[in-house]
């Protein structure tokens, strides 16, 4: 067999693994292709010839025709793998099974391509040199990726067992690949790799075969599909290995079809799981929408008409339901109480506590003119129900007939009063609800007059951060109030939200519930 080599510029000699493609004349006069591991210099460009003198690159079309089915099968597996990975990347949540199945399919297809002489022949030299390393990585890590896919289908102790198989597979892979890179045989640790694979498969087959075990340790809904796919895959594997001992060569396409059936059965199970998850999410969303409507129904439906007061309110929950709450307690046309509360946390738990505040408030309305007793009464009622959650609250009582206001709070941001261009922070805080059974709440008495502007708010107003991590804060809030003193209450509240949106990065969603109650004294 003729062979030519063209010298390239000299570089240091290194041992680089390459599959040397040797084309031999068979006794029948037809060419057969064999792959042999061979070490070559990094500075030599090798080409191969038939006895007639044709280069390997010229032989590629002939080899390609002989391996067309193999290459098409490999391409299909790579395409399916990339498509599954793309689906996992787009959906992001709840589809890790598709990610691992995609990687598994792509690795299977890539392994077929890198073991195809026709494909290797048309690769650039630097890629040809990397083919043995890619094959080693593929051969050792396939078992790890496969069991990562099965990990997504398992629960309980089976997850621990599969996790152990994955760790063992990784250890063997590191040893096998490392040995090959540093000059050893690619197959030095392959028996250990096979042992890990067989042990893991025996566990999975046992679980699949016993309905009681599959019901207990697997999360999918249809056991029959995966069992059928696994049965086909195992049957093909057994037939192929048995036929080799009988010196009968099974077409490679049978192998690929067996794996494809198994992969599709796993994919079907994955689609089932995702569909079930989406149905649950849709059900939860419907329930949250009902909860949202119920929560809004416990809030005041309208702003009360009080002599010499102009009132505006804005309530912006972060999610479907919120932990903020506000209430108006009008006594008559000249006196009214305002309650603003903020439950720690977010979502459904906080919203349930907020609804409890509504009920608790009704039991203390008789003493609405006494902020201290209102807060003490609310704390007594809620204390045993909070279960390590806490509530901040502020209560303001205004008597327009006598020009008086009384204010008290429980761990809440201060009341802001704007008067003649000056802004005053009024604080009169006791402990949060839920800390101790019977705390004291100090009360501030305020004289109010025409032109005063009073603002009650929750801390979601001052906590938003800009791109630099700086909070909106009290200073920025006070600046907005000063610059917009002439605006009506409703317009000022809208301006505050506009300022917050401008302060936060556009991509950042609202981080907390926000409640604002603005009162102008006329």
C-alpha positions in Angstrom: 0.0 0.0 0.0 1.5 3.3 -1.0 1.8 6.2 1.5 3.1 9.7 1.1 3.8 12.3 3.7 4.4 16.0 3.4 6.6 17.6 5.9 5.3 20.7 7.8 7.3 23.2 9.8 9.0 21.4 12.8 7.3 21.6 16.2 8.2 19.7 19.4 7.2 16.0 19.1 4.2 15.1 21.1 2.2 11.8 21.5 -1.1 12.5 19.9 -3.7 9.8 19.5 -5.0 9.3 16.0 -7.1 6.6 14.3 -5.0 5.7 11.3 -7.4 4.7 8.5 -5.9 1.7 6.7 -7.4 0.6 3.4 -6.6 -3.0 2.5 -7.4 -5.1 -0.5 -9.5 -8.0 0.5 -9.1 -11.4 -1.1 -12.2 -10.6 -3.2 -10.6 -7.5 -4.5 -12.8 -5.0 -2.7 -11.6 -2.5 -0.2 -12.3 -2.9 3.5 -11.6 -0.1 6.1 -10.2 -0.7 9.5 -9.4 1.7 12.3 -6.2 1.3 14.3 -4.9 3.5 17.1 -1.6 5.0 16.0 0.8 7.6 17.5 2.2 10.2 15.1 4.2 13.4 15.2 2.3 16.6 15.5 4.4 18.1 12.7 3.5 15.6 10.0 0.6 15.8 7.6 -0.4 12.3 6.7 -2.4 11.1 3.7 -3.5 7.6 2.8 -3.6 6.0 -0.6 -5.0 2.9 -2.2 -2.6 0.6 -3.8 -3.6 2.4 -7.0 -2.5 5.7 -5.5 -5.7 7.6 -4.6 -5.7 9.9 -1.6 -8.0 9.2 1.4 -9.9 12.4 0.6 -10.6 11.1 -2.8 -11.8 7.8 -1.4 -14.3 9.7 0.9 -17.2 9.6 -1.6 -16.9 5.9 -2.1 -16.7 5.3 1.7 -19.6 7.7 2.2 -21.9 5.7 0.0 -21.0 2.6 1.9 -21.7 4.2 5.3 -24.7 6.4 4.2 -27.2 4.7 6.5 -24.9 5.0 9.5 -24.2 8.7 8.9 -27.8 9.5 8.3 -28.7 7.7 11.6 -26.0 9.6 13.4 -27.2 12.9 12.0 -30.8 12.2 13.1 -29.6 11.5 16.6 -27.5 14.6 16.8 -30.5 16.7 15.5 -32.9 15.2 18.0 -30.4 15.9 20.7 -29.9 19.5 19.8 -33.7 20.0 19.4 -34.3 18.6 22.9 -31.5 20.8 24.4 -33.1 23.8 22.6 -36.5 23.0 24.1 -34.9 22.7 27.6 -33.1 26.1 27.1 -36.3 27.9 25.9 -38.6 26.5 28.6 -35.9 26.6 31.4 -38.0 25.2 34.2 -39.2 21.6 34.7 -37.4 20.2 31.6 -34.1 19.0 32.9 -35.1 15.5 31.6 -35.1 16.9 28.1 -31.7 18.4 28.6 -30.1 15.1 29.6 -32.0 13.2 26.9 -30.8 15.7 24.4 -27.2 15.4 25.5 -27.5 11.7 25.5 -28.9 11.5 22.0 -26.3 14.0 20.7 -23.5 12.0 22.2 -24.8 8.8 20.7 -25.0 10.4 17.2 -21.6 12.1 17.6 -20.0 8.8 18.6 -21.3 7.2 15.4 -19.9 10.1 13.3 -16.5 10.1 14.9 -16.2 6.3 14.3 -17.1 6.7 10.6 -14.0 6.6 8.4 -15.7 8.6 5.7 -16.5 11.4 8.2 -13.0 11.3 9.7 -11.5 11.4 6.3 -12.9 14.8 5.4 -12.1 16.5 8.8 -9.2 18.9 9.1 -6.0 17.5 10.5 -6.4 19.1 13.9 -9.9 17.6 14.2 -8.7 14.2 13.1 -6.1 14.3 15.9 -8.8 15.1 18.4 -11.1 12.2 17.3 -9.7 9.6 19.7 -10.1 11.9 22.7 -13.7 12.7 21.7 -14.4 9.0 21.4 -12.9 8.3 24.9 -14.9 11.1 26.5 -18.0 9.9 24.7 -17.5 6.3 25.7 -16.9 7.0 29.4 -19.4 9.8 30.0 -22.4 8.4 28.2 -23.3 6.3 31.2 -23.2 9.4 33.4 -25.5 11.4 31.2 -27.9 8.5 30.8 -28.3 8.0 34.5 -28.7 11.8 35.0 -31.7 11.5 32.8 -33.1 8.6 34.9 -32.4 10.7 38.0 -35.1 13.1 36.8 -37.6 10.3 36.9 -36.8 9.0 40.3 -37.8 9.8 43.9 -36.9 8.6 47.4 -34.1 6.1 47.8 -33.9 5.3 44.1 -32.5 8.8 43.7 -29.7 8.0 46.2 -28.9 4.7 44.3 -28.8 6.5 40.9 -26.7 9.3 42.4 -24.2 6.7 43.6 -24.1 5.2 40.1 -23.5 8.6 38.7 -20.6 9.3 41.1 -19.1 5.9 40.3 -19.4 6.6 36.6 -17.7 10.0 37.0 -14.9 8.4 38.9 -14.3 5.8 36.2 -14.6 8.4 33.5 -12.0 10.6 35.1 -9.6 7.7 35.5 -10.2 6.3 32.0 -10.0 9.6 30.2 -7.0 10.7 32.3 -5.2 7.5 31.6 -5.8 7.9 27.8 -4.6 11.5 27.7 -1.4 10.6 29.5 -0.5 7.8 27.1 -2.5 4.8 28.3 -5.0 2.7 26.5 -8.4 4.1 25.8 -10.0 0.9 27.1 -7.9 0.5 30.2 -10.9 1.3 32.5 -13.7 0.3 30.1 -14.5 -2.9 32.1 -15.2 -0.8 35.2 -17.4 1.5 33.0 -19.4 -1.5 31.8 -19.7 -2.8 35.4 -21.2 0.5 36.5 -23.6 0.5 33.6 -24.7 -3.1 34.2 -25.3 -2.5 37.9 -27.3 0.7 37.3 -29.4 -1.0 34.6 -30.1 -4.0 36.8 -31.5 -1.6 39.4 -33.6 0.2 36.9 -34.9 -3.0 35.2 -35.9 -4.3 38.7 -37.8 -1.1 39.5 -39.5 -1.1 36.1 -40.5 -4.8 36.3 -42.1 -4.6 39.8 -45.1 -2.3 39.7 -45.0 -1.7 43.4 -41.5 -0.4 43.2 -42.1 1.8 40.1 -45.2 3.3 41.7 -43.1 4.2 44.8 -39.8 5.3 43.2 -40.7 6.7 39.8 -42.5 9.9 39.0 -44.0 9.3 35.6 -47.6 8.5 34.9 -47.4 5.7 32.3 -45.1 2.9 33.3 -46.0 0.7 30.3 -44.5 3.0 27.7 -41.1 3.2 29.3 -41.2 -0.5 30.2 -41.9 -1.3 26.5 -39.1 0.9 25.3 -36.7 -0.5 27.7 -37.7 -4.1 26.8 -37.1 -3.3 23.1 -33.7 -1.7 23.9 -32.5 -4.6 26.1 -33.8 -7.2 23.7 -31.9 -5.7 20.8 -28.8 -5.5 23.0 -29.0 -9.1 24.0 -29.7 -10.2 20.4 -26.7 -8.3 19.0 -24.3 -9.7 21.6 -25.7 -13.3 21.2 -25.5 -13.1 17.4 -21.8 -12.1 17.6 -21.1 -15.3 19.5 -22.8 -17.2 16.7 -20.7 -15.3 14.1 -23.8 -13.6 12.7 -23.4 -9.8 12.1 -26.6 -7.9 12.9 -27.1 -4.8 10.8 -26.1 -1.7 12.7 -29.4 -0.1 11.8 -31.1 -2.6 14.3 -29.0 -1.1 17.1 -30.0 2.4 16.2 -33.7 1.6 15.9 -33.5 -0.1 19.4 -31.9 2.9 20.9 -34.3 5.3 19.1 -37.3 3.4 20.5 -35.9 3.6 24.0 -35.1 7.3 23.6 -38.6 8.0 22.3 -40.2 6.2 25.2 -38.1 8.4 27.6 -39.2 11.4 25.6 -42.8 10.4 25.8 -42.5 10.1 29.6 -40.8 13.5 29.7 -43.7 15.1 27.7 -46.2 13.5 30.1 -44.4 14.9 33.1 -44.2 18.4 31.6 -47.9 18.3 30.6 -48.9 17.2 34.1 -46.8 20.0 35.6 -48.4 22.6 33.2 -51.9 21.4 34.2 -51.0 21.8 37.8 -49.5 25.2 37.2 -52.6 26.3 35.3 -54.8 25.0 38.1 -52.7 27.0 40.6 -52.9 30.1 38.5 -56.7 29.8 38.5 -56.7 29.4 42.2 -54.4 32.4 42.7 -56.7 34.5 40.5 -59.6 33.5 42.8 -57.5 34.3 45.8 -56.6 37.7 44.3 -60.2 38.5 43.7 -61.0 37.5 47.3 -58.2 39.6 48.7 -59.3 42.6 46.8 -62.8 42.1 48.1 -61.6 42.5 51.7 -60.0 45.9 50.9 -62.1 49.1 50.9 -64.2 49.4 47.8 -64.2 53.2 47.9 -62.5 56.1 49.6 -64.7 57.6 52.3 -65.9 61.2 52.1 -64.6 63.1 55.2 -65.1 66.8 55.8 -61.9 68.8 55.0 -59.9 65.7 53.8 -58.9 64.6 50.4 -57.8 61.0 50.4 -56.0 58.9 47.7 -54.8 55.3 47.9 -52.7 53.1 45.7 -52.2 49.3 46.3 -49.7 47.5 44.1 -49.1 43.8 45.0 -45.9 42.2 43.9 -47.6 38.9 42.9 -51.2 37.7 42.5 -51.8 38.0 46.2 -50.0 40.2 48.7 -49.1 40.7 52.3 -50.0 44.4 52.4 -53.3 45.5 53.9 -55.0 48.8 54.4 -58.3 49.8 56.0 -60.4 52.9 56.6 -62.4 53.2 59.8 -64.7 56.1 59.5 -66.6 57.1 62.7 -68.7 59.9 61.1 -68.2 62.6 58.5 -65.5 64.3 60.5 -63.5 61.5 62.1 -61.7 58.6 60.5 -59.0 56.0 61.3 -56.4 54.8 58.8 -54.6 51.4 59.1 -51.7 50.3 56.9 -50.1 46.9 57.6 -47.3 44.9 56.0 -46.9 41.1 56.7 -43.4 39.7 56.4 -42.9 37.5 53.4 -44.9 37.4 50.2 -47.5 35.3 48.4 -50.2 33.1 49.8 -49.0 32.8 53.5 -48.7 36.6 53.8 -52.0 37.1 52.1 -53.8 34.8 54.5 -52.4 36.7 57.5 -53.5 40.0 55.8 -57.0 38.6 55.6 -56.8 37.8 59.3 -56.0 41.4 60.0 -59.3 42.4 58.3 -61.2 40.2 60.7 -59.2 41.3 63.7 -59.7 45.0 62.9 -63.5 44.5 63.1 -63.2 43.4 66.7 -61.3 46.6 67.7 -63.3 49.2 65.8 -65.2 50.3 68.9 -61.9 51.8 70.1 -60.9 53.2 66.7 -60.2 56.7 68.3 -57.4 55.2 70.5 -54.4 54.1 68.3 -52.7 52.5 71.2 -55.6 50.2 72.0 -56.2 49.4 68.3 -52.6 48.2 67.9 -52.6 46.3 71.2 -55.9 44.6 70.3 -54.6 43.6 66.9 -51.4 42.1 68.4 -53.4 40.1 71.0 -55.6 38.6 68.4 -52.8 37.8 65.9 -50.1 36.8 68.3 -51.1 33.1 68.5 -51.8 32.8 64.8 -48.7 34.3 63.2 -46.4 31.2 63.7 -43.0 33.0 63.4 -44.2 35.6 61.0 -44.5 39.2 61.9 -46.6 42.2 60.9 -45.7 45.9 60.9 -48.5 48.4 61.1 -49.3 52.1 61.4 -52.5 53.6 62.6 -53.6 57.2 62.2 -56.7 58.7 63.7 -57.8 62.1 62.4 -60.5 64.4 63.9 -61.1 67.3 61.5 -63.6 69.0 63.8 -60.9 69.7 66.4 -57.9 69.7 64.1 -56.2 66.8 65.9 -54.5 63.6 64.8 -53.2 60.7 66.9 -50.6 58.3 65.5 -49.0 55.1 66.6 -47.1 52.3 64.9 -45.7 48.8 65.3 -42.3 48.6 63.7 -43.5 50.5 60.7 -41.9 53.2 58.5 -42.6 56.7 59.8 -45.6 58.9 59.0 -44.5 61.7 56.6 -46.1 65.2 57.0 -45.5 67.9 54.5 -46.3 71.5 55.7 -45.4 74.7 54.0 -42.6 73.1 52.0 -41.0 71.4 55.0 -41.1 67.6 55.4 -41.4 66.0 58.8 -40.8 62.4 59.8 -43.2 61.4 62.6 -42.2 58.2 64.5 -44.0 56.5 67.4 -43.1 52.9 67.2 -43.6 49.9 69.3 -42.8 46.2 68.5 -43.9 44.3 65.5 -47.1 42.2 65.9 -46.1 38.7 66.9 -43.0 39.4 69.0 -44.5 39.4 72.5 -48.2 39.1 73.7 -48.8 42.6 75.1 -46.3 45.3 74.1 -46.8 49.0 74.6 -47.4 51.3 71.7 -46.6 55.0 72.3 -48.9 57.6 70.7 -48.0 61.0 69.1 -50.6 63.7 69.2 -50.5 66.0 66.2 -52.1 69.3 65.4 -53.3 69.4 61.8 -54.3 72.4 59.7 -55.2 73.3 56.1 -52.4 72.6 53.7 -51.0 69.6 55.6 -50.2 66.5 53.6 -49.8 63.2 55.4 -48.4 59.9 53.8 -48.7 56.4 55.2 -46.8 53.7 53.2 -45.2 50.3 53.4 -41.5 49.7 53.0 -41.9 48.3 49.4 -41.9 52.0 48.4 -38.4 52.8 49.6 -36.6 49.4 49.0 -36.4 49.2 45.2 -32.8 49.3 44.0 -31.2 50.9 40.9 -28.5 49.2 38.7 -25.8 50.2 41.2 -27.6 48.5 44.1 -28.7 51.8 45.7 -32.1 51.8 47.4 -34.8 54.4 46.5 -34.8 55.3 50.1 -36.2 58.0 52.3 -34.2 60.8 50.8 -35.4 60.1 47.2 -39.0 59.7 48.5 -38.8 63.1 50.3 -37.4 64.7 47.2 -40.3 63.4 45.1 -42.8 64.8 47.6 -41.1 68.2 47.7 -41.0 68.5 43.9 -44.7 67.6 43.5 -46.4 69.5 46.3 -48.9 71.2 44.0 -50.1 67.9 42.5 -53.4 66.4 43.7 -53.0 63.3 45.9 -53.9 60.8 43.2 -51.4 62.4 40.7 -48.7 62.4 43.3 -49.1 58.7 44.0 -48.8 58.0 40.2 -45.7 60.2 40.1 -44.1 58.2 42.9 -44.6 54.9 40.9 -43.2 56.6 37.8 -40.1 57.6 39.8 -39.7 54.0 41.1 -40.0 52.6 37.6 -37.4 55.1 36.4 -35.1 54.2 39.3 -35.2 50.5 38.8 -33.7 48.7 35.8 -36.4 48.0 33.3 -35.8 44.2 33.4 -36.2 44.0 37.1 -39.7 43.2 38.4 -41.3 44.7 41.4 -39.6 43.3 44.5 -42.2 43.9 47.2 -45.9 44.9 47.7 -46.5 48.6 47.9 -49.3 50.4 49.6 -49.7 54.2 49.8 -52.3 56.3 51.6 -52.1 60.0 51.0 -54.2 62.5 52.9 -54.5 66.2 52.2 -56.1 68.5 54.8 -58.2 71.2 53.2 
